[in-house]
Amino acid sequence: MINFRIFDFLRKIFGKETQEKFLRVVRVNDITKIKNNTNTLYIENRGGKNRWIYLKCPCGCGDIISVNLMISAHPHWILSTNKSGNLDLSPSLNKITGCKSHFFIRDSQIVWA
């Protein structure tokens, strides 16, 4: 039997997912305004603070990934602006269900782990 995870890995390495595409950043105060467009990173801001990030999984599975930015809750991620003015998110995003994608957001781009 063919191991499909190998094909998924090779597709990520050699396929269109490796094309460098900058994520468009949209800041919203109301999550109902989120359209969940591909290659768009939505930052929810409440009370003057970034609270959540929402984005479509970059593998193409269609799942919406919600990322907690609130330090008071665990787990949480750190969103920062780098020297070039683009966004970095740490640590990596690792889906443990569904497509099991694992990636970083560096310089406002998806970098597969």
N, C-alpha and C positions, 0 to 999 in steps of 0.2 A: 504494500500500500504506500502511496506517495504521501510524504509529510507536507501538508499544506502550509505549515508555519514557515518552512524553508522558502516556499514560493512567496509568501507575504513579506519575508525578510528581503528577498532578492528584489521584489517589486519596490520596496521602500528604498533600497540602495540604488537601483538602476532606473526606476520608473519616474513618473512625473512628480511624485511626492518630493523628490530631491531638488526640484527647481526652486531657486531662491525667490520667494515671494514675501514681500513685506506685509505684515498684518496691518490692516486699517484699524485705527484706534478710535472708538466712539465712546464718549462719556455720557452717561444717562443718569437722571435722578429718579426715573420711573421705569421699573423693569418691564412694564407692559409695552414700552417703546422699542424693546429689543426685537429685531427682525431675524436674528440668527443667520445672518449671511455668512457664507464661507469666506475665509480669510479676513474676518472681522473680529476684533477683540473688544468686547463691551465691558466698560468699567462702570459699575454702579457706585454712585457717590451719594451718601446720605449724611446730613449734618456736617458737611465740609470735609468728610473723610471717605477715602476709597474703602468700600466694604466687600464687594464681590467682583469677580471677573467671570464672564460667560463667553464661551466660544464653541463653535462646532468642532467636533473631533476632526483633526486634519487628515485622518486616514480615509475619510469619505464614508464612514459608516452611518453618519447622520446624527449620532448622539450629541447632546448638548453637555458640555463640561462646565460645572460650576466650581469656582475656585474661591475659597475663603481668604480674605485679606485681613480679617480682624484678629489682632494679636491676642485679644482676650479669649478666643476660642481655639481649640486644637482639633485637627491640624490646621495650620494656616501657612500661607505663602507670603513672600516678600516681593513687592513690585518696586522696581527702581528704574531710574532714568540713567543711561550710561553717558559717556563723554560725547557721543555723537547725537544725543537727544532722543535715541530710541529706547524702547523698553526691554528690561530683563526681568524674568520671573524666576524665583528660586524657592525651593528646590525644583527638581523636574516634576512633570506631570506623568503619572504612571497609572493607567486604567487597569484595575485588577479584575474587571468583568468585561464582557462584550468582546470588543476587538483587541483588548490588551495593549493598546498603543502606549508607547513610552517616549516622551520627547521633552525638550527644553524650549523655552522662549528666550532667545538671545538676540539682541540687536533688532527687536521687533520681527523676528523670523522664527519659523519652526525649525528646530534642529533635532533630528531623530536620534534617540539613544541607542 
